[in-house]
């Protein structure tokens, strides 16, 4: 990259970071995850490291944290409130321990392990045991005086008292203000009920509450304070470890973390970290990691600070739930039902503890909504064990000198080259080569042999898998050529002479079928058993159905606009026609379907309910369908007639309310008899 491009990228990142800083610190309405902010920040830091001569004076990398707000009095911290370095994995943690232990030769080092509270750091002054001031961290040097609000925090002592300990003349306690999870949820419910703004997370709720001018508002918010350190104590408390100081603070009336440990080795620290990660959901407060501190205060002093971070402590963050990465490619996958799903191939990135390199983009609509292009920087989000997803495309990070290829729906199936179709109103595009496409093969075969289709009972999943494996079933027409491969069939494990013969017989028997069963067996989208019967009855033969145009298809009872398009697309895909020809050549045959003139109930919607005594519900359904009626599961104003058997319930009530004709079983049977159906 030349200097101009670097400079442009730096400016872009600075602007973005400033925008998100404002949303976070001033508006208390963050728009992105903290981990995403950190990654943008690191991108900028990396650029600055590579091009130190181009560092901008307003870069946020030179500031410690939030902006001090003007609403409150500014206070300069006597002891600056610094930040912590981060580690994200065991390797980094062990490297931290190595650095510590190298500086403390021949000394035993113990580590204090604490929860890393996800709230706001504050400093509290107690003079002669009385809380006299509370100051936010601000930029680490200067913060805001918010004593009026902090005094309303219920679990925070306003006066120190202890049976065992002397009360120091001056004590400066550091800790975190936060909103416990239960209180946060309650507050958000109340805010929503009042029509007021809800908070993105407990930390922002805490921040928003502390930044109120009116202490009554803060008082009404369920805030809590947890202490984690002492900045000053006069006279000195005489304690020698941070863990002992925490217990002392606790004795003085301060809440400390639900858990803290002293570990004898860094391996034990790692174990505790893993334990706490498991416990995290059950803790009362939100944490974003652990803080690891050298326990011995004298050793802390020996280690000192490096720039603005202590060498004696580090934050061990939990894995990010969102991360930034680049889209390298977008491929289309064809599912077993022919649906085309776009999959983004990513530059591998760790999200929530696992490496993510592929992520589904669901459908072409999602691609347009996100405007995701090849080369884009994207946020990948994963919470709990939920499948990762692309959350956001960082259009702002597109570089002027790079091409970002837009994604279009392919015209041909990437597996079988059949046309790709997507009727209006549908979200998913599909391959039209249902009978031919290798991706859809298993599903197509299963459906073809199922009971209501060609009904080849012997051809179960185990057979299908073995046959696919032997390359004997490339499409459904191959079923009728299996007899040519008897030897290979006999070679399949556990398939003896008898089972092979049974299979071949079942296949032979299936050749005599009905036009409706064959149409159903083709697996055309939207064409179920009833629609297939309607199509068979309306068109009478396969040639007429194949030649039908959209209008003719739409006129068929039970065929909606979208299904009509699917049917048309199916017969337009040349590969499907080839398979169909081969099926017919293999000898599939059927009797002519019932003539359309014998369909007096054409297009009517009927419902059957209750228990029938003289025939089964399936039989009743078949009679009705043979006469052209649709049999539906629920009563609506479109229902023509309800057949009510014994113990008919709510459907009968509804039909009566809507004034729909109701028939008893006997009445139904005599009507069927009039039309020549039934007993
Ligand atoms: S000790 C020299 N202990 O983490 C700094 N900090 O980046 C010593 N935090 O904003 C800080 N839980 O407010 C410490 N148990 C804990 C903590 C903790 C949360 C926050 C702290 C600061 C940030 C450090």
Boltz pocket constraint, residues with backbone or C-beta under 6 A from the ligand:
constraints:
  - pocket:
      binder: B
      contacts: [[A, 81], [A, 82], [A, 83], [A, 84], [A, 85], [A, 114], [A, 115], [A, 116], [A, 117], [A, 118], [A, 119], [A, 120], [A, 121], [A, 122], [A, 137], [A, 175], [A, 176], [A, 228], [A, 229], [A, 291], [A, 310], [A, 313], [A, 315]]
      max_distance: 6.0
